[in-house]
């Protein structure tokens, strides 16, 4: 379990996070949702121990990472895999070398075994294992993002996965494949996850529970249906573009138009109203 308890964080005179409290049960996905600049990515940096809060505690399986030694913190980080914004692959390395980065650090030189593991992770995220020798710039944005997820998984098979804006900049179908994969990793492998995003459709689809931030403070904590039903002025304004898109998609479907996706905005199955075409399944190659 992951717990943030009354966490405050400042940078200079800027109060980045204010009294942030939430928990993530083992095997569940928490979405940290909010507009740009609301402190979402700061939560991931604090959880990884890259920054320390000014007050409050951050617990991973009951152990407060703000109180441990640097050696113990490194051990705790080994249980976490992170998918950075835009994937952040090493552009001078092949796909296989990117995925194997941590494996190569930890191994005793069994290259055949490392290649087998890398190929298995490529298959797991729905990519052709023969992409192993490609360079990142030879792949589409969505494929690069899946390689980044494979790299996070290969890093000592973590039981906690952290996703920082994993669908930003992707077309609707590629984004749908990424969120499908995140859901499957939770449901089939029991991964505990935190996903940071400003995309409401992604949050509704992926999150078991959603924490909504505004200016560093928690303004909502609950399920997707509860968020969809909330009536506060900030939530209404934040959800307004999504609701308009869903309404337009519903009218389009009613008028016999094409191209609208799943307009059901309530609950964890809600998706992108602009996501045309069939959903990709894990194991499907592009």
C-alpha positions in Angstrom: 0.0 0.0 0.0 1.1 3.6 -0.7 0.0 6.4 1.6 0.5 10.1 1.5 -0.3 11.7 4.9 -0.7 15.5 5.2 2.1 16.1 2.8 3.3 19.7 2.2 6.0 20.7 -0.2 7.5 24.1 -1.0 9.9 25.4 -3.6 11.1 28.7 -2.4 7.9 30.7 -1.7 5.7 28.5 -3.9 3.5 26.1 -2.0 3.5 23.2 -4.5 1.5 20.7 -2.4 -0.7 21.5 0.5 -1.9 18.9 3.1 -2.1 16.1 0.4 -3.5 12.9 1.8 -4.5 9.8 -0.2 -3.8 6.0 -0.2 -3.4 3.3 -2.9 -4.3 -0.2 -1.9 -2.1 -3.0 -3.3 -3.1 -4.1 -6.8 -5.1 -0.9 -7.5 -4.6 2.1 -9.7 -4.8 5.6 -8.4 -5.1 8.5 -10.9 -3.8 11.9 -9.9 -5.8 14.3 -12.1 -5.6 18.0 -12.5 -4.8 20.9 -14.7 -1.2 21.8 -15.6 0.8 23.2 -12.7 -1.4 21.6 -10.0 1.5 19.6 -8.5 0.7 16.2 -10.1 4.2 15.2 -11.2 5.6 16.4 -7.9 3.8 13.5 -6.2 5.8 11.0 -8.2 9.1 12.7 -7.5 8.3 12.7 -3.8 7.2 9.0 -3.9 10.5 8.0 -5.5 12.4 10.0 -2.9 13.9 12.4 -5.4 12.6 15.2 -3.3 11.6 15.3 0.4 8.4 16.9 1.7 8.6 19.8 4.1 6.1 18.1 6.3 4.0 14.9 6.4 4.9 11.3 5.6 4.9 9.0 2.6 4.6 5.3 3.4 5.2 2.3 1.1 4.0 -0.9 2.7 4.1 0.8 6.1 7.6 2.2 5.7 8.1 6.0 5.7 10.5 6.8 2.9 11.2 10.2 4.5 12.8 8.5 7.4 14.9 5.8 5.8 18.6 5.7 5.1 19.9 6.4 1.6 20.7 2.7 1.2 17.2 1.7 2.2 15.7 4.2 -0.1 17.6 2.8 -3.0 16.3 -0.7 -2.1 12.7 0.7 -2.0 13.1 2.3 -5.4 14.0 -1.1 -6.9 10.3 -2.0 -6.3 9.2 0.9 -8.5 9.2 1.3 -12.2 8.5 4.7 -13.8 7.2 5.6 -17.3 8.4 9.1 -17.9 6.6 11.8 -20.0 7.1 11.2 -23.7 8.7 7.8 -22.8 12.2 9.3 -22.4 14.0 6.5 -24.2 17.7 6.7 -24.8 17.9 7.7 -28.4 21.4 6.4 -28.9 20.4 2.9 -27.8 18.4 0.3 -29.6 15.0 -0.8 -28.3 16.6 -3.9 -26.8 19.3 -1.9 -25.1 16.7 0.5 -23.6 14.7 -2.3 -22.1 17.7 -4.2 -20.9 19.4 -1.1 -19.3 18.8 -2.3 -15.7 19.2 -5.9 -16.6 22.7 -5.2 -18.0 23.6 -3.4 -14.8 22.6 -6.3 -12.7 23.6 -9.3 -14.8 26.7 -11.4 -14.9 27.0 -11.4 -18.7 24.4 -13.9 -19.9 23.5 -12.0 -23.1 21.3 -14.8 -24.4 19.1 -14.8 -21.3 18.9 -11.0 -21.4 17.7 -11.1 -25.0 15.1 -13.7 -24.1 13.8 -11.5 -21.3 13.7 -8.4 -23.5 11.8 -10.3 -26.2 9.3 -11.5 -23.6 8.6 -8.0 -22.4 8.2 -6.7 -25.9 5.5 -9.4 -26.4 4.0 -8.5 -23.1 3.4 -4.9 -24.2 2.0 -5.9 -27.6 5.0 -5.3 -29.7 6.8 -7.6 -32.2 9.9 -9.0 -30.5 11.9 -8.5 -33.7 11.8 -4.8 -33.0 14.6 -5.5 -30.5 17.3 -4.0 -32.9 15.4 -1.0 -34.0 16.3 2.6 -32.9 13.6 4.6 -31.0 13.3 7.1 -33.8 12.2 4.3 -36.1 9.1 3.7 -34.0 5.8 5.6 -33.8 5.1 7.6 -30.6 2.7 5.0 -29.3 5.2 2.2 -29.9 7.9 4.2 -28.1 5.6 4.6 -25.1 5.0 0.8 -25.0 8.8 0.3 -25.1 9.0 2.7 -22.1 6.5 0.5 -20.2 8.5 -2.6 -21.1 11.6 -0.9 -19.8 9.9 -0.1 -16.5 8.7 -3.7 -16.2 12.1 -5.1 -16.9 13.7 -3.0 -14.2 13.7 -5.8 -11.6 10.0 -6.6 -12.2 8.6 -3.8 -9.9 5.4 -4.3 -8.0 4.7 -0.5 -8.2 4.4 1.3 -11.6 4.3 5.1 -11.9 3.0 6.7 -15.1 3.7 10.4 -15.7 1.3 11.6 -18.4 1.7 8.4 -20.4 -0.6 9.3 -23.3 0.4 13.0 -23.8 1.0 13.8 -27.5 -0.4 10.5 -28.8 -3.2 10.1 -31.3 -6.5 8.6 -29.9 -5.9 5.0 -31.0 -2.3 5.0 -29.7 -3.5 6.5 -26.4 -6.2 3.8 -26.2 -3.7 1.1 -26.6 -1.6 2.5 -23.7 -4.5 2.8 -21.3 -5.6 -0.7 -22.3 -2.1 -1.9 -21.4 -2.1 -0.1 -18.0 -5.5 -1.7 -17.1 -4.3 -5.2 -18.1 -1.1 -4.9 -16.1 -3.2 -4.1 -13.1 -5.8 -6.8 -13.7 -3.5 -9.6 -14.9 -0.3 -8.9 -13.0 -1.6 -7.2 -9.9 0.6 -4.1 -10.3 -0.1 -1.2 -7.9 0.0 2.0 -10.0 -0.2 5.7 -9.8 -1.0 7.5 -13.1 -0.6 11.3 -13.4 -2.6 12.9 -16.1 -4.7 15.8 -17.1 -6.7 13.7 -19.5 -10.2 13.1 -18.1 -11.1 10.2 -20.4 -7.9 8.3 -19.4 -8.6 8.9 -15.7 -12.1 7.6 -15.9 -11.0 4.5 -17.8 -7.9 3.6 -15.8 -8.5 4.7 -12.2 -10.0 2.6 -9.4 -10.0 5.9 -7.6 -9.2 9.5 -8.6 -7.5 12.3 -6.7 -8.2 15.7 -8.2 -5.7 18.5 -7.5 -6.2 22.2 -7.8 -3.2 24.5 -7.0 -1.6 21.7 -5.0 -4.5 20.9 -2.8 -6.9 17.9 -3.0 -10.3 19.0 -4.1 -11.8 15.6 -4.7 -11.1 12.0 -3.8 -13.3 9.2 -5.1 -14.4 7.0 -8.0 -15.0 8.1 -11.6 -18.8 8.0 -11.2 -18.6 10.1 -8.1 -16.4 12.6 -9.9 -18.7 12.7 -12.9 -21.6 13.5 -10.5 -19.8 16.1 -8.4 -21.2 19.7 -8.6 -18.5 22.0 -7.2 -17.7 25.0 -9.4 -14.1 23.9 -10.0 -15.0 20.4 -10.9 -17.8 21.6 -13.2 -15.3 23.9 -15.0 -12.6 21.3 -15.2 -15.0 18.6 -16.6 -16.8 21.0 -18.9 -14.7 20.3 -22.1 -15.0 16.6 -21.6 -18.7 16.7 -21.1 -19.1 18.8 -24.2 -17.1 16.4 -26.2 -19.2 13.4 -25.0 -22.4 15.3 -25.7 -21.3 16.1 -29.2 -20.2 12.5 -29.8 -23.6 11.3 -28.5 -25.5 13.7 -30.9 -23.3 12.5 -33.7 -24.1 8.9 -33.0 -27.8 9.7 -32.8 -27.7 11.5 -36.1 -26.0 8.5 -37.8 -22.5 10.0 -37.8 -19.4 7.9 -37.6 -16.1 8.1 -35.8 -17.4 8.6 -32.2 -16.1 6.2 -29.6 -17.5 5.3 -26.3 -19.6 8.2 -25.0 -20.4 6.6 -21.6 -18.8 9.1 -19.3 -19.7 7.5 -16.0 -17.5 4.8 -14.4 -14.2 3.2 -15.1 -15.1 2.1 -18.6 -15.4 5.6 -20.0 -13.1 6.2 -22.9 -12.2 8.8 -25.4 -15.1 10.2 -27.4 -12.8 10.8 -30.4 -11.1 7.4 -30.3 -12.2 5.7 -33.6 -11.5 2.2 -34.5 -11.2 -1.0 -32.6 -9.2 -1.2 -29.3 -5.9 -2.9 -29.4 -5.4 -5.9 -27.1 -2.2 -6.9 -25.3 -0.2 -9.0 -27.7 -1.4 -7.2 -30.8 1.4 -5.7 -32.9 0.9 -2.4 -34.6 
